[in-house]
Amino acid sequence: MAEDMSRDAVRVSGTFRINALLVYAALVADVFVGAYTDITYTFSASLDVMAVILQVCTFLFTVTCVYNMLAETQLVKRAMFVRLADEFAPALLLAALYFALLLVVRFYRLGLVYNHYPHLQIWEEPGYKPLHAMMRCAAIAYYASVVWAMQKLMASPELFVRNTRFAAPGGNSQ
């Protein structure tokens, strides 16, 4: 019982909590921007440009906040970056995939909008529907993986305790 109490009594900095809230807020903002801009019927490219900028900014803001949270772990403080990458591989890989697809789809759409394509015609362009569907699937997986990474950070106090021993890939502990 005493072990359970000490497990929950790990102190983290105040910025950890703030970063956690900011990550969730940025994810919600990204969801709303993506949902709203997919259904716009305007012929003005300014809304699409603003959507690209806002989604890229929310993505980079989310990544920065998660990085700040990871920087407080003992894995980073001990320079165990391979172990950190192993622990959080799904979030890292899905973030890269989502960002790449986001840029491809948004810039494809921007190119079509700048060429005065009507909204409904954009959906008939070759490759746009599958790219958009892949981006949406990657977005869902990315959101879920970020939430998973956040929950893992919050539920793993051993990542923050100074005297924790981590098993190295060769079987040695650090």
C-alpha positions, 0 to 999 in steps of 0.5 A: 500500500505504501508503494502505491502512495509513493508512486502517486507522490511524484512532483512535476513542475508547474509547467508540466500541467500547463503544457498538458492543458495546452496540448489538449487545447491545441488538439481541439483547435486542430480538430475544429479548424480541420472540420470547418475548412473542409466544408467551405464553399468560398472561392477565396483562397484566403480562408484556405491559406489561413487554415493551412497556417493555423493547422501547421501552427497548432501542430507545431505548438502541440509538438513543442508542448509534448517535447517540453513534457518529455524533456522533464523525464529522466529518459531525456535528462540521462540522454536515453533518446533511443529508449524515449523513441521506443517508448513513444514511437507510435506518437512520433511516427503518427505525428510525422505521417499526419504532418506530411499528409496535412501539408500534401493535402492542404497545398494540393487544395491551395493549388486548386483554389488558386486555379479557381476550381469550384469547391465541388470540382476539387473533390473530383480531381484525381487523387484528392479524395484518397489523399484526403481520406488518408489524411483524415485517418492519419489525423484520428490516429495522430490525435489518439496517439498524442492522447495516449502519450499524454496519458502515459506521461501522466501515469508513469511517475517512474519516468520522473523519479531521479533514482529510477533504473532503466534497463538498457537494450543490452540488459544493463541498467542505468 
